[in-house]
Amino acid sequence: MDWRTYIHSDSKILLGKPVVKGTRLSVEFILGLFAEGWTEQQVIQSYPTLSAPAIQAVFAFAAECLKDDVFYTPLLSTEAR
């Protein structure tokens, strides 16, 4: 699966965090739901803008990041300067 079809990053949306295209739902948020025990059905029912392929893309993106030792770093620091 090519996750790029469903996942993108825009500095104007959630400070550039990777999100599912057409939503403000970050990859981090969706993975967190699954980590808390949510099922795919629960996620789609609660967030109907998501689809099964978009959820699969979230996992494909995470897997590629881990495989390549690439970790997301925020575009903007939250620390006061």
PyMOL Python script that loads the backbone (N, CA, C, O; Angstrom):
from pymol import cmd

cmd.read_pdbstr("""\
ATOM      1  N   MET A   1       0.841  -1.190   0.000  1.00  0.00           N
ATOM      2  CA  MET A   1       0.000   0.000   0.000  1.00  0.00           C
ATOM      3  C   MET A   1       0.873   1.236   0.000  1.00  0.00           C
ATOM      4  O   MET A   1       1.867   1.310   0.723  1.00  0.00           O
ATOM      5  N   ASP A   2       0.494   2.207  -0.818  1.00  0.00           N
ATOM      6  CA  ASP A   2       1.188   3.493  -0.817  1.00  0.00           C
ATOM      7  C   ASP A   2       0.445   4.435   0.118  1.00  0.00           C
ATOM      8  O   ASP A   2      -0.601   4.979  -0.237  1.00  0.00           O
ATOM      9  N   TRP A   3       0.987   4.621   1.302  1.00  0.00           N
ATOM     10  CA  TRP A   3       0.326   5.456   2.309  1.00  0.00           C
ATOM     11  C   TRP A   3       0.215   6.910   1.874  1.00  0.00           C
ATOM     12  O   TRP A   3      -0.611   7.652   2.406  1.00  0.00           O
ATOM     13  N   ARG A   4       1.032   7.326   0.916  1.00  0.00           N
ATOM     14  CA  ARG A   4       1.013   8.728   0.466  1.00  0.00           C
ATOM     15  C   ARG A   4      -0.337   9.125  -0.154  1.00  0.00           C
ATOM     16  O   ARG A   4      -0.666  10.308  -0.236  1.00  0.00           O
ATOM     17  N   THR A   5      -1.090   8.145  -0.576  1.00  0.00           N
ATOM     18  CA  THR A   5      -2.425   8.414  -1.111  1.00  0.00           C
ATOM     19  C   THR A   5      -3.352   8.956  -0.026  1.00  0.00           C
ATOM     20  O   THR A   5      -4.288   9.698  -0.320  1.00  0.00           O
ATOM     21  N   TYR A   6      -3.090   8.585   1.222  1.00  0.00           N
ATOM     22  CA  TYR A   6      -4.001   8.921   2.328  1.00  0.00           C
ATOM     23  C   TYR A   6      -3.397   9.820   3.409  1.00  0.00           C
ATOM     24  O   TYR A   6      -4.137  10.470   4.147  1.00  0.00           O
ATOM     25  N   ILE A   7      -2.081   9.868   3.515  1.00  0.00           N
ATOM     26  CA  ILE A   7      -1.425  10.594   4.605  1.00  0.00           C
ATOM     27  C   ILE A   7      -0.616  11.745   4.030  1.00  0.00           C
ATOM     28  O   ILE A   7       0.073  11.591   3.022  1.00  0.00           O
ATOM     29  N   HIS A   8      -0.704  12.904   4.682  1.00  0.00           N
ATOM     30  CA  HIS A   8       0.141  14.029   4.268  1.00  0.00           C
ATOM     31  C   HIS A   8       0.416  14.924   5.459  1.00  0.00           C
ATOM     32  O   HIS A   8      -0.154  14.755   6.537  1.00  0.00           O
ATOM     33  N   SER A   9       1.294  15.871   5.241  1.00  0.00           N
ATOM     34  CA  SER A   9       1.675  16.820   6.277  1.00  0.00           C
ATOM     35  C   SER A   9       1.599  18.217   5.685  1.00  0.00           C
ATOM     36  O   SER A   9       2.102  18.470   4.590  1.00  0.00           O
ATOM     37  N   ASP A  10       0.971  19.112   6.416  1.00  0.00           N
ATOM     38  CA  ASP A  10       0.833  20.504   5.993  1.00  0.00           C
ATOM     39  C   ASP A  10       1.082  21.362   7.220  1.00  0.00           C
ATOM     40  O   ASP A  10       0.429  21.175   8.247  1.00  0.00           O
ATOM     41  N   SER A  11       2.008  22.292   7.133  1.00  0.00           N
ATOM     42  CA  SER A  11       2.360  23.109   8.290  1.00  0.00           C
ATOM     43  C   SER A  11       1.175  23.908   8.831  1.00  0.00           C
ATOM     44  O   SER A  11       1.224  24.384   9.966  1.00  0.00           O
ATOM     45  N   LYS A  12       0.111  24.061   8.037  1.00  0.00           N
ATOM     46  CA  LYS A  12      -1.071  24.811   8.473  1.00  0.00           C
ATOM     47  C   LYS A  12      -2.093  23.926   9.190  1.00  0.00           C
ATOM     48  O   LYS A  12      -3.090  24.424   9.712  1.00  0.00           O
ATOM     49  N   ILE A  13      -1.847  22.621   9.215  1.00  0.00           N
ATOM     50  CA  ILE A  13      -2.772  21.684   9.871  1.00  0.00           C
ATOM     51  C   ILE A  13      -2.025  20.972  10.982  1.00  0.00           C
ATOM     52  O   ILE A  13      -1.047  20.268  10.727  1.00  0.00           O
ATOM     53  N   LEU A  14      -2.481  21.153  12.213  1.00  0.00           N
ATOM     54  CA  LEU A  14      -1.891  20.505  13.394  1.00  0.00           C
ATOM     55  C   LEU A  14      -0.372  20.649  13.460  1.00  0.00           C
ATOM     56  O   LEU A  14       0.348  19.707  13.791  1.00  0.00           O
ATOM     57  N   LEU A  15       0.092  21.849  13.136  1.00  0.00           N
ATOM     58  CA  LEU A  15       1.530  22.156  13.196  1.00  0.00           C
ATOM     59  C   LEU A  15       2.380  21.233  12.328  1.00  0.00           C
ATOM     60  O   LEU A  15       3.556  21.011  12.618  1.00  0.00           O
ATOM     61  N   GLY A  16       1.789  20.701  11.272  1.00  0.00           N
ATOM     62  CA  GLY A  16       2.536  19.864  10.341  1.00  0.00           C
ATOM     63  C   GLY A  16       2.587  18.391  10.679  1.00  0.00           C
ATOM     64  O   GLY A  16       3.290  17.628  10.016  1.00  0.00           O
ATOM     65  N   LYS A  17       1.848  17.973  11.708  1.00  0.00           N
ATOM     66  CA  LYS A  17       1.819  16.539  12.029  1.00  0.00           C
ATOM     67  C   LYS A  17       1.208  15.779  10.857  1.00  0.00           C
ATOM     68  O   LYS A  17       0.324  16.304  10.181  1.00  0.00           O
ATOM     69  N   PRO A  18       1.657  14.565  10.606  1.00  0.00           N
ATOM     70  CA  PRO A  18       1.039  13.758   9.548  1.00  0.00           C
ATOM     71  C   PRO A  18      -0.423  13.467   9.893  1.00  0.00           C
ATOM     72  O   PRO A  18      -0.734  13.020  10.997  1.00  0.00           O
ATOM     73  N   VAL A  19      -1.304  13.724   8.945  1.00  0.00           N
ATOM     74  CA  VAL A  19      -2.745  13.519   9.133  1.00  0.00           C
ATOM     75  C   VAL A  19      -3.305  12.737   7.954  1.00  0.00           C
ATOM     76  O   VAL A  19      -2.673  12.628   6.903  1.00  0.00           O
ATOM     77  N   VAL A  20      -4.495  12.200   8.147  1.00  0.00           N
ATOM     78  CA  VAL A  20      -5.229  11.590   7.036  1.00  0.00           C
ATOM     79  C   VAL A  20      -5.753  12.740   6.180  1.00  0.00           C
ATOM     80  O   VAL A  20      -6.373  13.672   6.693  1.00  0.00           O
ATOM     81  N   LYS A  21      -5.502  12.669   4.884  1.00  0.00           N
ATOM     82  CA  LYS A  21      -5.924  13.733   3.971  1.00  0.00           C
ATOM     83  C   LYS A  21      -7.415  14.010   4.127  1.00  0.00           C
ATOM     84  O   LYS A  21      -8.228  13.096   4.268  1.00  0.00           O
ATOM     85  N   GLY A  22      -7.748  15.295   4.098  1.00  0.00           N
ATOM     86  CA  GLY A  22      -9.139  15.706   4.190  1.00  0.00           C
ATOM     87  C   GLY A  22      -9.679  15.730   5.607  1.00  0.00           C
ATOM     88  O   GLY A  22     -10.865  15.985   5.815  1.00  0.00           O
ATOM     89  N   THR A  23      -8.819  15.467   6.586  1.00  0.00           N
ATOM     90  CA  THR A  23      -9.236  15.483   7.992  1.00  0.00           C
ATOM     91  C   THR A  23      -8.204  16.247   8.813  1.00  0.00           C
ATOM     92  O   THR A  23      -7.156  16.653   8.310  1.00  0.00           O
ATOM     93  N   ARG A  24      -8.525  16.429  10.073  1.00  0.00           N
ATOM     94  CA  ARG A  24      -7.566  16.949  11.041  1.00  0.00           C
ATOM     95  C   ARG A  24      -7.228  15.833  12.036  1.00  0.00           C
ATOM     96  O   ARG A  24      -6.883  16.102  13.186  1.00  0.00           O
ATOM     97  N   LEU A  25      -7.328  14.596  11.586  1.00  0.00           N
ATOM     98  CA  LEU A  25      -7.037  13.434  12.423  1.00  0.00           C
ATOM     99  C   LEU A  25      -5.600  12.991  12.174  1.00  0.00           C
ATOM    100  O   LEU A  25      -5.260  12.524  11.086  1.00  0.00           O
ATOM    101  N   SER A  26      -4.764  13.143  13.195  1.00  0.00           N
ATOM    102  CA  SER A  26      -3.351  12.809  13.028  1.00  0.00           C
ATOM    103  C   SER A  26      -3.120  11.307  13.106  1.00  0.00           C
ATOM    104  O   SER A  26      -3.895  10.562  13.706  1.00  0.00           O
ATOM    105  N   VAL A  27      -2.040  10.898  12.485  1.00  0.00           N
ATOM    106  CA  VAL A  27      -1.603   9.502  12.558  1.00  0.00           C
ATOM    107  C   VAL A  27      -1.434   9.120  14.023  1.00  0.00           C
ATOM    108  O   VAL A  27      -1.871   8.049  14.446  1.00  0.00           O
ATOM    109  N   GLU A  28      -0.808   9.986  14.784  1.00  0.00           N
ATOM    110  CA  GLU A  28      -0.578   9.748  16.213  1.00  0.00           C
ATOM    111  C   GLU A  28      -1.895   9.493  16.949  1.00  0.00           C
ATOM    112  O   GLU A  28      -1.992   8.560  17.747  1.00  0.00           O
ATOM    113  N   PHE A  29      -2.902  10.318  16.681  1.00  0.00           N
ATOM    114  CA  PHE A  29      -4.205  10.182  17.338  1.00  0.00           C
ATOM    115  C   PHE A  29      -4.857   8.843  17.003  1.00  0.00           C
ATOM    116  O   PHE A  29      -5.360   8.150  17.887  1.00  0.00           O
ATOM    117  N   ILE A  30      -4.843   8.487  15.727  1.00  0.00           N
ATOM    118  CA  ILE A  30      -5.483   7.241  15.297  1.00  0.00           C
ATOM    119  C   ILE A  30      -4.763   6.031  15.886  1.00  0.00           C
ATOM    120  O   ILE A  30      -5.412   5.097  16.356  1.00  0.00           O
ATOM    121  N   LEU A  31      -3.437   6.037  15.866  1.00  0.00           N
ATOM    122  CA  LEU A  31      -2.690   4.940  16.478  1.00  0.00           C
ATOM    123  C   LEU A  31      -3.001   4.851  17.971  1.00  0.00           C
ATOM    124  O   LEU A  31      -3.094   3.756  18.526  1.00  0.00           O
ATOM    125  N   GLY A  32      -3.160   5.997  18.611  1.00  0.00           N
ATOM    126  CA  GLY A  32      -3.502   6.020  20.034  1.00  0.00           C
ATOM    127  C   GLY A  32      -4.842   5.358  20.319  1.00  0.00           C
ATOM    128  O   GLY A  32      -4.996   4.671  21.328  1.00  0.00           O
ATOM    129  N   LEU A  33      -5.814   5.565  19.428  1.00  0.00           N
ATOM    130  CA  LEU A  33      -7.118   4.920  19.614  1.00  0.00           C
ATOM    131  C   LEU A  33      -6.964   3.404  19.603  1.00  0.00           C
ATOM    132  O   LEU A  33      -7.534   2.708  20.443  1.00  0.00           O
ATOM    133  N   PHE A  34      -6.189   2.896  18.646  1.00  0.00           N
ATOM    134  CA  PHE A  34      -5.970   1.445  18.576  1.00  0.00           C
ATOM    135  C   PHE A  34      -5.181   0.954  19.784  1.00  0.00           C
ATOM    136  O   PHE A  34      -5.432  -0.142  20.285  1.00  0.00           O
ATOM    137  N   ALA A  35      -4.239   1.750  20.249  1.00  0.00           N
ATOM    138  CA  ALA A  35      -3.456   1.376  21.434  1.00  0.00           C
ATOM    139  C   ALA A  35      -4.341   1.284  22.674  1.00  0.00           C
ATOM    140  O   ALA A  35      -4.053   0.521  23.596  1.00  0.00           O
ATOM    141  N   GLU A  36      -5.430   2.075  22.690  1.00  0.00           N
ATOM    142  CA  GLU A  36      -6.383   2.038  23.805  1.00  0.00           C
ATOM    143  C   GLU A  36      -7.387   0.896  23.673  1.00  0.00           C
ATOM    144  O   GLU A  36      -8.202   0.683  24.571  1.00  0.00           O
ATOM    145  N   GLY A  37      -7.336   0.159  22.561  1.00  0.00           N
ATOM    146  CA  GLY A  37      -8.211  -0.995  22.399  1.00  0.00           C
ATOM    147  C   GLY A  37      -9.391  -0.788  21.469  1.00  0.00           C
ATOM    148  O   GLY A  37     -10.235  -1.675  21.344  1.00  0.00           O
ATOM    149  N   TRP A  38      -9.471   0.364  20.811  1.00  0.00           N
ATOM    150  CA  TRP A  38     -10.564   0.587  19.873  1.00  0.00           C
ATOM    151  C   TRP A  38     -10.441  -0.386  18.705  1.00  0.00           C
ATOM    152  O   TRP A  38      -9.338  -0.780  18.326  1.00  0.00           O
ATOM    153  N   THR A  39     -11.566  -0.764  18.148  1.00  0.00           N
ATOM    154  CA  THR A  39     -11.582  -1.603  16.947  1.00  0.00           C
ATOM    155  C   THR A  39     -11.697  -0.701  15.714  1.00  0.00           C
ATOM    156  O   THR A  39     -12.032   0.479  15.822  1.00  0.00           O
ATOM    157  N   GLU A  40     -11.418  -1.268  14.564  1.00  0.00           N
ATOM    158  CA  GLU A  40     -11.562  -0.503  13.321  1.00  0.00           C
ATOM    159  C   GLU A  40     -12.997  -0.009  13.164  1.00  0.00           C
ATOM    160  O   GLU A  40     -13.235   1.125  12.747  1.00  0.00           O
ATOM    161  N   GLN A  41     -13.941  -0.871  13.503  1.00  0.00           N
ATOM    162  CA  GLN A  41     -15.350  -0.492  13.390  1.00  0.00           C
ATOM    163  C   GLN A  41     -15.674   0.694  14.294  1.00  0.00           C
ATOM    164  O   GLN A  41     -16.383   1.609  13.874  1.00  0.00           O
ATOM    165  N   GLN A  42     -15.172   0.694  15.519  1.00  0.00           N
ATOM    166  CA  GLN A  42     -15.416   1.803  16.440  1.00  0.00           C
ATOM    167  C   GLN A  42     -14.810   3.108  15.919  1.00  0.00           C
ATOM    168  O   GLN A  42     -15.417   4.174  16.023  1.00  0.00           O
ATOM    169  N   VAL A  43     -13.621   3.007  15.366  1.00  0.00           N
ATOM    170  CA  VAL A  43     -12.956   4.200  14.837  1.00  0.00           C
ATOM    171  C   VAL A  43     -13.761   4.768  13.671  1.00  0.00           C
ATOM    172  O   VAL A  43     -14.011   5.973  13.620  1.00  0.00           O
ATOM    173  N   ILE A  44     -14.164   3.919  12.745  1.00  0.00           N
ATOM    174  CA  ILE A  44     -14.920   4.392  11.578  1.00  0.00           C
ATOM    175  C   ILE A  44     -16.287   4.929  11.984  1.00  0.00           C
ATOM    176  O   ILE A  44     -16.755   5.916  11.418  1.00  0.00           O
ATOM    177  N   GLN A  45     -16.930   4.294  12.953  1.00  0.00           N
ATOM    178  CA  GLN A  45     -18.230   4.799  13.419  1.00  0.00           C
ATOM    179  C   GLN A  45     -18.079   6.165  14.089  1.00  0.00           C
ATOM    180  O   GLN A  45     -18.931   7.036  13.919  1.00  0.00           O
ATOM    181  N   SER A  46     -17.013   6.352  14.838  1.00  0.00           N
ATOM    182  CA  SER A  46     -16.801   7.618  15.550  1.00  0.00           C
ATOM    183  C   SER A  46     -16.254   8.708  14.642  1.00  0.00           C
ATOM    184  O   SER A  46     -16.493   9.892  14.879  1.00  0.00           O
ATOM    185  N   TYR A  47     -15.531   8.325  13.618  1.00  0.00           N
ATOM    186  CA  TYR A  47     -14.910   9.270  12.689  1.00  0.00           C
ATOM    187  C   TYR A  47     -15.234   8.840  11.262  1.00  0.00           C
ATOM    188  O   TYR A  47     -14.387   8.264  10.579  1.00  0.00           O
ATOM    189  N   PRO A  48     -16.470   9.120  10.804  1.00  0.00           N
ATOM    190  CA  PRO A  48     -16.934   8.611   9.508  1.00  0.00           C
ATOM    191  C   PRO A  48     -16.173   9.158   8.299  1.00  0.00           C
ATOM    192  O   PRO A  48     -16.359   8.661   7.188  1.00  0.00           O
ATOM    193  N   THR A  49     -15.329  10.159   8.488  1.00  0.00           N
ATOM    194  CA  THR A  49     -14.519  10.636   7.371  1.00  0.00           C
ATOM    195  C   THR A  49     -13.373   9.672   7.074  1.00  0.00           C
ATOM    196  O   THR A  49     -12.727   9.783   6.033  1.00  0.00           O
ATOM    197  N   LEU A  50     -13.117   8.730   7.976  1.00  0.00           N
ATOM    198  CA  LEU A  50     -12.075   7.724   7.765  1.00  0.00           C
ATOM    199  C   LEU A  50     -12.648   6.529   7.026  1.00  0.00           C
ATOM    200  O   LEU A  50     -13.840   6.234   7.113  1.00  0.00           O
ATOM    201  N   SER A  51     -11.780   5.854   6.302  1.00  0.00           N
ATOM    202  CA  SER A  51     -12.157   4.620   5.610  1.00  0.00           C
ATOM    203  C   SER A  51     -11.180   3.529   6.032  1.00  0.00           C
ATOM    204  O   SER A  51     -10.129   3.809   6.608  1.00  0.00           O
ATOM    205  N   ALA A  52     -11.533   2.305   5.744  1.00  0.00           N
ATOM    206  CA  ALA A  52     -10.633   1.186   6.060  1.00  0.00           C
ATOM    207  C   ALA A  52      -9.281   1.349   5.365  1.00  0.00           C
ATOM    208  O   ALA A  52      -8.254   1.114   6.001  1.00  0.00           O
ATOM    209  N   PRO A  53      -9.234   1.745   4.081  1.00  0.00           N
ATOM    210  CA  PRO A  53      -7.927   1.942   3.456  1.00  0.00           C
ATOM    211  C   PRO A  53      -7.118   3.080   4.106  1.00  0.00           C
ATOM    212  O   PRO A  53      -5.892   2.996   4.187  1.00  0.00           O
ATOM    213  N   ALA A  54      -7.791   4.129   4.564  1.00  0.00           N
ATOM    214  CA  ALA A  54      -7.082   5.225   5.231  1.00  0.00           C
ATOM    215  C   ALA A  54      -6.474   4.741   6.542  1.00  0.00           C
ATOM    216  O   ALA A  54      -5.363   5.140   6.894  1.00  0.00           O
ATOM    217  N   ILE A  55      -7.181   3.899   7.256  1.00  0.00           N
ATOM    218  CA  ILE A  55      -6.650   3.340   8.506  1.00  0.00           C
ATOM    219  C   ILE A  55      -5.467   2.426   8.205  1.00  0.00           C
ATOM    220  O   ILE A  55      -4.468   2.442   8.924  1.00  0.00           O
ATOM    221  N   GLN A  56      -5.576   1.638   7.155  1.00  0.00           N
ATOM    222  CA  GLN A  56      -4.456   0.780   6.759  1.00  0.00           C
ATOM    223  C   GLN A  56      -3.241   1.643   6.415  1.00  0.00           C
ATOM    224  O   GLN A  56      -2.110   1.274   6.728  1.00  0.00           O
ATOM    225  N   ALA A  57      -3.468   2.779   5.779  1.00  0.00           N
ATOM    226  CA  ALA A  57      -2.379   3.689   5.426  1.00  0.00           C
ATOM    227  C   ALA A  57      -1.684   4.242   6.663  1.00  0.00           C
ATOM    228  O   ALA A  57      -0.472   4.456   6.653  1.00  0.00           O
ATOM    229  N   VAL A  58      -2.449   4.475   7.731  1.00  0.00           N
ATOM    230  CA  VAL A  58      -1.856   4.938   8.990  1.00  0.00           C
ATOM    231  C   VAL A  58      -0.827   3.920   9.476  1.00  0.00           C
ATOM    232  O   VAL A  58       0.278   4.289   9.871  1.00  0.00           O
ATOM    233  N   PHE A  59      -1.189   2.654   9.445  1.00  0.00           N
ATOM    234  CA  PHE A  59      -0.271   1.605   9.892  1.00  0.00           C
ATOM    235  C   PHE A  59       0.909   1.446   8.926  1.00  0.00           C
ATOM    236  O   PHE A  59       2.034   1.202   9.360  1.00  0.00           O
ATOM    237  N   ALA A  60       0.656   1.584   7.626  1.00  0.00           N
ATOM    238  CA  ALA A  60       1.738   1.494   6.640  1.00  0.00           C
ATOM    239  C   ALA A  60       2.737   2.632   6.843  1.00  0.00           C
ATOM    240  O   ALA A  60       3.948   2.428   6.753  1.00  0.00           O
ATOM    241  N   PHE A  61       2.222   3.830   7.116  1.00  0.00           N
ATOM    242  CA  PHE A  61       3.085   4.987   7.376  1.00  0.00           C
ATOM    243  C   PHE A  61       3.940   4.739   8.618  1.00  0.00           C
ATOM    244  O   PHE A  61       5.153   4.951   8.595  1.00  0.00           O
ATOM    245  N   ALA A  62       3.310   4.295   9.688  1.00  0.00           N
ATOM    246  CA  ALA A  62       4.042   4.033  10.932  1.00  0.00           C
ATOM    247  C   ALA A  62       5.096   2.953  10.731  1.00  0.00           C
ATOM    248  O   ALA A  62       6.217   3.078  11.225  1.00  0.00           O
ATOM    249  N   ALA A  63       4.748   1.905  10.016  1.00  0.00           N
ATOM    250  CA  ALA A  63       5.692   0.817   9.771  1.00  0.00           C
ATOM    251  C   ALA A  63       6.893   1.303   8.972  1.00  0.00           C
ATOM    252  O   ALA A  63       8.031   0.944   9.275  1.00  0.00           O
ATOM    253  N   GLU A  64       6.644   2.117   7.955  1.00  0.00           N
ATOM    254  CA  GLU A  64       7.751   2.629   7.152  1.00  0.00           C
ATOM    255  C   GLU A  64       8.648   3.551   7.972  1.00  0.00           C
ATOM    256  O   GLU A  64       9.872   3.495   7.854  1.00  0.00           O
ATOM    257  N   CYS A  65       8.047   4.389   8.794  1.00  0.00           N
ATOM    258  CA  CYS A  65       8.842   5.277   9.648  1.00  0.00           C
ATOM    259  C   CYS A  65       9.745   4.476  10.579  1.00  0.00           C
ATOM    260  O   CYS A  65      10.915   4.815  10.758  1.00  0.00           O
ATOM    261  N   LEU A  66       9.214   3.431  11.162  1.00  0.00           N
ATOM    262  CA  LEU A  66      10.002   2.615  12.081  1.00  0.00           C
ATOM    263  C   LEU A  66      11.070   1.811  11.339  1.00  0.00           C
ATOM    264  O   LEU A  66      12.195   1.665  11.818  1.00  0.00           O
ATOM    265  N   LYS A  67      10.712   1.303  10.187  1.00  0.00           N
ATOM    266  CA  LYS A  67      11.656   0.509   9.401  1.00  0.00           C
ATOM    267  C   LYS A  67      12.860   1.342   8.985  1.00  0.00           C
ATOM    268  O   LYS A  67      13.998   0.878   9.044  1.00  0.00           O
ATOM    269  N   ASP A  68      12.605   2.554   8.573  1.00  0.00           N
ATOM    270  CA  ASP A  68      13.666   3.423   8.087  1.00  0.00           C
ATOM    271  C   ASP A  68      14.297   4.265   9.195  1.00  0.00           C
ATOM    272  O   ASP A  68      15.129   5.132   8.927  1.00  0.00           O
ATOM    273  N   ASP A  69      13.898   4.008  10.433  1.00  0.00           N
ATOM    274  CA  ASP A  69      14.375   4.797  11.572  1.00  0.00           C
ATOM    275  C   ASP A  69      14.130   6.284  11.365  1.00  0.00           C
ATOM    276  O   ASP A  69      14.947   7.118  11.754  1.00  0.00           O
ATOM    277  N   VAL A  70      12.994   6.609  10.748  1.00  0.00           N
ATOM    278  CA  VAL A  70      12.610   7.995  10.553  1.00  0.00           C
ATOM    279  C   VAL A  70      11.536   8.307  11.587  1.00  0.00           C
ATOM    280  O   VAL A  70      10.512   7.627  11.663  1.00  0.00           O
ATOM    281  N   PHE A  71      11.777   9.315  12.358  1.00  0.00           N
ATOM    282  CA  PHE A  71      10.805   9.704  13.366  1.00  0.00           C
ATOM    283  C   PHE A  71      10.373  11.127  13.106  1.00  0.00           C
ATOM    284  O   PHE A  71      11.195  11.988  12.793  1.00  0.00           O
ATOM    285  N   TYR A  72       9.087  11.374  13.235  1.00  0.00           N
ATOM    286  CA  TYR A  72       8.515  12.683  12.998  1.00  0.00           C
ATOM    287  C   TYR A  72       9.001  13.665  14.057  1.00  0.00           C
ATOM    288  O   TYR A  72       8.977  13.366  15.251  1.00  0.00           O
ATOM    289  N   THR A  73       9.435  14.822  13.618  1.00  0.00           N
ATOM    290  CA  THR A  73       9.766  15.899  14.547  1.00  0.00           C
ATOM    291  C   THR A  73       8.918  17.098  14.173  1.00  0.00           C
ATOM    292  O   THR A  73       8.800  17.432  12.994  1.00  0.00           O
ATOM    293  N   PRO A  74       8.334  17.741  15.150  1.00  0.00           N
ATOM    294  CA  PRO A  74       7.463  18.884  14.852  1.00  0.00           C
ATOM    295  C   PRO A  74       8.197  19.973  14.085  1.00  0.00           C
ATOM    296  O   PRO A  74       9.389  20.199  14.295  1.00  0.00           O
ATOM    297  N   LEU A  75       7.479  20.641  13.200  1.00  0.00           N
ATOM    298  CA  LEU A  75       8.056  21.742  12.462  1.00  0.00           C
ATOM    299  C   LEU A  75       8.265  22.949  13.363  1.00  0.00           C
ATOM    300  O   LEU A  75       9.188  23.737  13.158  1.00  0.00           O
ATOM    301  N   LEU A  76       7.409  23.087  14.354  1.00  0.00           N
ATOM    302  CA  LEU A  76       7.504  24.199  15.281  1.00  0.00           C
ATOM    303  C   LEU A  76       7.740  23.691  16.681  1.00  0.00           C
ATOM    304  O   LEU A  76       7.067  22.765  17.134  1.00  0.00           O
ATOM    305  N   SER A  77       8.675  24.281  17.360  1.00  0.00           N
ATOM    306  CA  SER A  77       8.973  23.863  18.736  1.00  0.00           C
ATOM    307  C   SER A  77       7.901  24.412  19.653  1.00  0.00           C
ATOM    308  O   SER A  77       7.424  25.532  19.466  1.00  0.00           O
ATOM    309  N   THR A  78       7.521  23.614  20.653  1.00  0.00           N
ATOM    310  CA  THR A  78       6.536  24.076  21.634  1.00  0.00           C
ATOM    311  C   THR A  78       7.223  24.729  22.825  1.00  0.00           C
ATOM    312  O   THR A  78       6.559  25.220  23.739  1.00  0.00           O
ATOM    313  N   GLU A  79       8.541  24.736  22.815  1.00  0.00           N
ATOM    314  CA  GLU A  79       9.275  25.361  23.903  1.00  0.00           C
ATOM    315  C   GLU A  79       9.336  26.864  23.681  1.00  0.00           C
ATOM    316  O   GLU A  79       9.469  27.329  22.549  1.00  0.00           O
ATOM    317  N   ALA A  80       9.238  27.610  24.755  1.00  0.00           N
ATOM    318  CA  ALA A  80       9.356  29.060  24.666  1.00  0.00           C
ATOM    319  C   ALA A  80      10.807  29.422  24.349  1.00  0.00           C
ATOM    320  O   ALA A  80      11.741  28.803  24.861  1.00  0.00           O
ATOM    321  N   ARG A  81      10.974  30.397  23.528  1.00  0.00           N
ATOM    322  CA  ARG A  81      12.339  30.808  23.172  1.00  0.00           C
ATOM    323  C   ARG A  81      12.666  32.139  23.767  1.00  0.00           C
ATOM    324  O   ARG A  81      13.772  32.646  23.575  1.00  0.00           O
TER     325      ARG A  81
END
""", "prot")
cmd.dss("prot")
cmd.show_as("cartoon", "prot")
cmd.util.cbc("prot")
cmd.orient("prot")
